[in-house]
Amino acid sequence: MQFTDLSKNAKGWNWDFGDEANSPTQNPTHTYSTAGIYNVNLTAINKNGTNSINYTITVPKPPPPPSPPSVLPVANFISNVTQGYVPLSVQFTDLSENATEWNWDFGDEANSPTQNPTHTYSTAGIYNVNLTAINKNGTNSTHATITVQKFPDTPDPDMPYALYITNLGNDSVSVINTSTNNVTATVPVGTCPWGVAVTSDGKKVYVVNHRSDNVSVIDTATNNITATVPVGSYPWGVAINQAGTKVYVANYESNNVSVIDTATNNVTTVNAVSCPWGVAVNQAGTKVYVTNYDSNNVSVIDTATNTVTSTVPVGSCPEGVAVNQAGTKVYVANHWSDNVSVIDTATNTVTSTVSVGSCPRGVAVTPDGKKVYVANYGSYNVSVIDTATYNVTA
């Protein structure tokens, strides 16, 4: 604090700052280090005598430092699966920010305060999972949907079903009644038909014509061709999502995947694949897995954006590919390395490699996910893999 003398006729000065400090300077500066009320006294001096004046100085306490801003939590989480069959075990992973506590509501009257819980759904249904993230400043919530389906009933062996077999040599599809094992129809299609897929409601069959670069659409009620859809060059594999809204075709020579909208037969093209051969869609319809024959890997396509989001190295010249119903595992038949790669879909990494027969080509998974069947082109047999141990049991 700066003090300024206004005395008259003074030749000397004596300042008492009220805190046991003094100064003879005419215009001193003094610093108070403690809050309080101080009585400052100035004595002016000349040869004839002295005169004094008092002045009060109030030094307040410094204001407290400002409180940090209140930071609220931001709730966020992911799950390893979003759809599957009962009993469905789901691992939830918390991605919240600034949270110190968690409250999970799994949508089936079960709750958990654990940060990263696992929950099993034992009844089919659509469950709204809610996570509330908590800290001292407040809460924030987010939610996601888990769809749990009843496991399909075992087909009645006496009920007639149809098999659709592509005949590469005579450009047709044979329709076989499974009750009688008789061919009930022969449907002319394009040139060199190869891959075939049926919609989940059984109403349409999509046939990939390898040499005419198109897809024939068969109405199963009449066994008539209702549309012929142009796709890329040298199509091989074909797969349909569970909803029956999208058909995915692997075009070997044009290095892309054609996505057919089943409502309009319009085609969208996904690039960033290399000599694609096989194609499979997960049960939720969110991911498509494409084997790339020449580059020895599998492309993972996000169906929401139709872009390749990951590339997974596998064995030599992969062909067939299949996804289990839970969407957690992908099985890839590697033609020239005589094995099957098992991909964990949560990490998009190969977690197991299973030796099978010679030149494996086709692969399929049972609905319960317990067995994988691999067709071995070179050894004329089928390998049966137990998915619990990844041992070949037959």
C-alpha positions in Angstrom: 0.0 0.0 0.0 1.3 3.5 -0.9 1.1 6.2 1.7 1.4 9.9 0.7 2.4 12.6 3.2 0.2 15.8 3.1 1.7 17.4 6.3 2.7 21.1 6.4 5.9 22.5 7.8 7.2 19.0 8.6 10.9 18.2 8.4 10.7 14.6 9.7 8.1 11.8 9.7 7.4 8.8 11.8 5.0 6.2 10.5 3.5 3.5 12.7 1.6 1.1 10.4 -0.3 -0.6 13.2 1.3 -4.0 12.7 4.5 -3.3 14.7 6.2 -1.9 11.6 7.5 1.6 11.3 9.1 3.9 8.7 10.8 7.4 8.7 10.2 7.8 5.0 8.0 10.7 3.9 5.9 8.6 1.4 6.4 5.0 2.3 5.0 1.8 0.8 3.9 -0.9 3.2 2.6 -4.4 2.6 0.1 -6.0 5.0 0.3 -9.8 4.9 -2.5 -10.6 7.3 -6.1 -9.5 7.1 -7.3 -7.1 9.9 -8.1 -3.5 10.9 -4.9 -1.4 11.4 -4.6 2.0 13.0 -2.0 3.9 11.0 -0.3 6.8 12.9 1.8 9.5 11.2 3.8 11.9 13.4 5.1 15.0 11.6 8.1 16.6 13.2 10.0 20.0 13.0 12.3 21.9 15.3 9.3 23.4 17.1 7.5 20.2 17.9 5.4 17.3 16.7 1.9 16.6 15.5 0.1 13.3 14.8 -2.8 12.0 12.8 -4.5 8.5 12.8 -6.0 6.7 9.8 -7.7 3.3 9.8 -6.8 0.7 7.2 -9.0 -2.4 6.7 -7.3 -5.4 5.0 -9.9 -8.0 4.1 -9.3 -11.7 3.8 -8.6 -12.8 0.2 -11.6 -14.3 -1.6 -11.6 -18.1 -1.7 -10.4 -19.6 -5.0 -13.2 -20.2 -7.5 -14.8 -23.7 -7.3 -14.0 -26.0 -10.3 -16.9 -26.3 -12.7 -19.3 -29.1 -12.0 -18.5 -31.9 -14.4 -21.4 -34.2 -15.1 -21.0 -37.8 -16.2 -21.6 -38.8 -19.8 -23.1 -42.3 -20.0 -22.0 -44.6 -22.9 -21.6 -48.4 -23.3 -21.3 -51.2 -25.8 -22.2 -54.9 -25.7 -20.6 -57.8 -27.4 -23.9 -58.9 -29.0 -27.2 -57.1 -29.7 -29.2 -60.1 -30.9 -29.3 -63.8 -30.4 -31.2 -66.8 -29.0 -32.1 -67.8 -25.5 -30.3 -68.2 -23.2 -28.4 -65.2 -24.4 -25.4 -64.1 -22.4 -24.4 -60.4 -23.0 -21.2 -58.7 -21.9 -21.7 -55.0 -21.3 -18.7 -52.7 -21.4 -18.9 -49.2 -19.8 -17.5 -46.3 -21.9 -18.9 -43.5 -19.7 -16.9 -40.4 -18.9 -16.5 -38.9 -15.4 -18.5 -41.6 -13.8 -17.8 -42.9 -10.3 -20.9 -45.2 -10.0 -23.1 -47.1 -12.4 -26.6 -48.4 -12.4 -27.6 -50.9 -15.0 -31.3 -51.8 -15.8 -31.3 -54.8 -18.1 -35.0 -54.3 -19.0 -36.1 -57.6 -17.5 -36.4 -56.4 -13.9 -32.7 -57.2 -13.2 -30.2 -54.5 -12.2 -26.5 -54.2 -11.4 -24.1 -51.6 -9.9 -21.1 -53.3 -11.6 -19.2 -51.2 -14.1 -18.9 -53.9 -16.7 -21.5 -56.6 -16.0 -22.5 -59.8 -17.8 -26.2 -60.6 -18.0 -28.1 -63.6 -19.3 -31.5 -63.3 -20.8 -33.6 -66.5 -20.4 -36.8 -65.4 -22.1 -37.3 -64.2 -25.7 -38.2 -60.5 -26.1 -36.9 -57.1 -27.0 -35.1 -55.5 -24.0 -34.3 -51.8 -23.4 -31.0 -51.7 -21.5 -30.5 -48.5 -19.6 -27.2 -47.3 -18.0 -27.2 -44.5 -15.6 -23.7 -43.0 -15.0 -23.3 -41.2 -11.6 -20.9 -38.8 -10.0 -21.2 -36.2 -7.2 -22.4 -33.6 -9.6 -25.3 -35.5 -11.1 -26.4 -38.3 -13.4 -26.7 -39.1 -17.1 -28.3 -42.0 -18.8 -28.2 -43.8 -22.2 -29.9 -46.9 -23.5 -29.7 -49.6 -26.2 -31.9 -52.5 -27.4 -31.1 -56.2 -27.0 -33.2 -58.6 -29.1 -33.5 -62.1 -27.7 -35.2 -64.7 -29.9 -36.7 -68.1 -29.2 -34.6 -70.8 -30.6 -36.2 -72.2 -33.8 -38.2 -75.3 -33.4 -36.8 -78.5 -34.8 -38.3 -78.9 -38.3 -41.0 -81.6 -38.7 -39.3 -84.4 -40.7 -42.6 -85.2 -42.3 -43.2 -81.6 -43.5 -42.1 -81.1 -47.1 -39.3 -78.6 -47.7 -37.6 -77.5 -50.9 -33.9 -77.7 -51.7 -32.5 -75.4 -54.5 -29.5 -76.8 -56.4 -27.6 -74.9 -59.0 -26.7 -76.8 -62.1 -23.5 -75.2 -63.4 -23.5 -77.3 -66.6 -27.0 -76.6 -67.9 -27.8 -73.2 -66.5 -30.7 -74.2 -64.3 -31.8 -74.7 -60.7 -33.3 -77.9 -59.6 -36.1 -77.8 -56.9 -36.1 -80.9 -54.7 -39.0 -81.9 -52.4 -37.3 -83.1 -49.2 -40.2 -85.4 -48.3 -39.9 -87.5 -51.5 -36.4 -86.5 -52.7 -37.8 -85.9 -56.1 -37.1 -83.0 -58.4 -40.3 -81.1 -58.6 -39.2 -78.3 -60.9 -36.2 -77.2 -63.0 -35.9 -73.4 -63.3 -33.8 -71.9 -66.2 -31.6 -69.1 -64.9 -28.5 -67.3 -66.2 -25.1 -68.7 -67.4 -23.2 -70.9 -65.0 -25.3 -70.5 -61.8 -23.2 -70.9 -58.7 -24.3 -69.4 -55.4 -27.8 -69.7 -54.1 -29.6 -68.2 -51.1 -33.2 -68.3 -49.8 -35.0 -65.5 -47.9 -35.9 -66.4 -44.3 -39.6 -66.4 -45.1 -38.9 -68.9 -48.0 -40.7 -66.8 -50.6 -37.7 -65.9 -52.8 -34.5 -67.5 -54.0 -31.5 -65.5 -55.3 -29.2 -67.3 -57.8 -25.8 -65.9 -58.7 -25.0 -66.5 -62.4 -21.2 -66.7 -62.6 -20.7 -66.1 -66.3 -23.7 -63.8 -67.1 -22.8 -61.4 -64.3 -26.3 -61.2 -62.8 -28.7 -62.6 -60.2 -31.9 -64.5 -61.0 -34.8 -64.0 -58.5 -37.1 -67.0 -58.2 -40.6 -66.8 -56.8 -40.9 -70.1 -54.8 -44.7 -70.2 -55.0 -44.5 -70.5 -58.8 -40.8 -71.3 -59.5 -40.8 -68.5 -62.0 -38.1 -65.9 -62.5 -39.5 -62.5 -61.4 -36.3 -60.4 -62.0 -32.8 -60.6 -63.3 -30.5 -58.1 -61.5 -27.2 -57.1 -63.1 -24.2 -57.2 -60.7 -20.4 -57.1 -60.9 -18.1 -59.4 -62.9 -17.8 -63.1 -62.1 -20.1 -63.2 -59.0 -19.5 -66.2 -56.7 -21.0 -66.0 -53.2 -24.4 -64.7 -52.1 -26.1 -64.0 -48.7 -29.3 -62.5 -47.6 -29.9 -60.6 -44.3 -32.4 -62.1 -41.8 -35.0 -59.3 -42.6 -34.9 -60.2 -46.3 -34.3 -56.6 -47.3 -30.7 -56.9 -48.6 -28.9 -59.4 -50.8 -25.0 -59.3 -50.8 -23.2 -60.7 -53.9 -19.4 -61.2 -54.0 -18.0 -60.2 -57.4 -14.7 -61.9 -57.9 -13.4 -60.2 -61.0 -14.6 -56.7 -60.3 -13.3 -56.6 -56.8 -16.5 -55.5 -55.1 -19.7 -56.5 -53.4 -23.1 -55.7 -54.9 -25.9 -54.9 -52.4 -29.4 -55.5 -53.8 -32.4 -53.8 -52.3 -35.0 -56.6 -52.4 -37.9 -54.1 -52.5 -36.6 -52.3 -55.7 -33.8 -54.5 -57.0 -31.6 -51.4 -57.1 -27.9 -52.2 -56.6 -25.3 -50.4 -54.4 -21.6 -51.2 -54.7 -19.1 -51.7 -51.9 -15.5 -51.5 -52.9 -12.2 -52.1 -50.9 -12.3 -55.9 -51.3 -10.0 -58.0 -53.4 -11.2 -61.0 -55.5 -14.1 -61.7 -53.1 -15.5 -65.2 -53.0 -17.7 -66.0 -50.1 -20.1 -63.7 -48.2 -22.1 -64.1 -44.9 -24.3 -61.7 -42.9 -24.7 -61.8 -39.1 -28.1 -62.4 -37.6 -28.6 -58.8 -36.7 -27.9 -57.7 -40.2 -25.3 -55.2 -39.1 -22.1 -56.8 -40.4 -21.2 -58.6 -43.7 -18.1 -60.8 -43.9 -16.4 -61.3 -47.3 -13.6 -63.7 -48.0 -10.9 -62.3 -50.4 -9.4 -65.2 -52.3 -6.2 -63.6 -53.6 -5.4 -61.4 -50.6 -5.9 -64.1 -47.9 -8.1 -62.0 -45.7 -11.7 -61.2 -44.7 -13.3 -57.8 -45.2 -15.8 -56.7 -42.6 -18.5 -54.4 -44.0 -20.7 -52.1 -41.8 -24.2 -52.4 -43.4 -25.2 -49.0 -42.1 -22.6 -47.2 -44.2 -21.7 -49.9 -46.8 -18.0 -49.4 -46.0 -15.2 -51.8 -45.1 -14.4 -51.2 -41.4 -11.8 -54.0 -40.8 -9.7 -56.5 -42.7 -8.8 -59.8 -40.9 -5.8 -61.9 -42.1 -6.7 -65.6 -42.4 -5.4 -68.6 -44.3 -4.5 -69.2 -47.9 -7.2 -68.6 -50.5 -10.3 -68.3 -48.3 -13.6 -69.3 -49.9 -16.6 -70.3 -47.7 -17.6 -68.2 -44.7 -20.3 -68.5 -42.1 -21.4 -66.6 -38.9 -23.0 -68.2 -35.9 -26.5 -67.2 -34.8 -25.1 -65.2 -31.9 -22.9 -63.2 -34.2 -19.9 -63.8 -32.1 -17.8 -66.1 -34.3 -17.1 -66.3 -38.0 -15.8 -69.5 -39.6 -13.6 -69.2 -42.8 -12.6 -72.2 -45.0 -9.1 -71.6 -46.3 -8.9 -73.6 -49.5 -5.1 -74.0 -49.9 -4.0 -74.1 -46.3 -6.5 -77.0 -45.4 -7.9 -75.3 -42.3 -10.6 -73.1 -40.9 -10.0 -69.7 -39.3 -12.2 -68.8 -36.3 -12.7 -65.0 -36.0 -13.8 -63.3 -32.8 -16.2 -60.6 -34.0 -15.7 -58.5 -30.9 -12.0 -57.9 -31.8 -11.9 -59.0 -35.5 -9.0 -61.3 -34.8 -8.4 -65.0 -35.5 -8.6 -66.8 -32.2 -8.3 -70.4 -33.4 -7.2 -72.3 -36.5 -8.6 -75.8 -37.1 -7.0 -78.3 -39.4 -9.6 -80.0 -41.6 -9.6 -82.0 -44.9 -8.0 -81.2 -48.2 -9.0 -78.0 -50.0 -12.0 -77.0 -47.8 -14.5 -74.9 -49.7 -18.0 -74.7 -48.0 -18.7 -74.1 -44.4 -21.9 -74.0 -42.3 -22.8 -73.6 -38.6 -25.7 -75.3 -36.8 -28.4 -73.0 -35.4 -27.3 -73.7 -31.8 -23.7 -72.8 -32.8 -22.3 -76.1 -31.4 -21.1 -77.7 -34.6 -19.4 -76.4 -37.8 -19.6 -78.5 -41.0 -16.8 -78.1 -43.6 -17.0 -79.5 -47.1 -13.5 -80.6 -48.2 -13.3 -80.4 -52.0 -9.9 -82.2 -52.3 -10.6 -85.2 -49.9 -14.3 -85.7 -50.8 -15.5 -85.6 -47.2 -17.0 -83.3 -44.5 -15.2 -82.3 -41.3 -17.3 -81.7 -38.2 -15.9 -79.2 -35.7 -17.0 -79.1 -32.1 -17.0 -75.4 -31.3 -16.6 -75.9 -27.6 -13.1 -77.5 -28.1 -12.4 -76.8 -31.8 -11.6 -80.4 -32.3 -12.6 -82.2 -35.4 -15.0 -85.0 -34.2 -15.8 -86.5 -37.6 
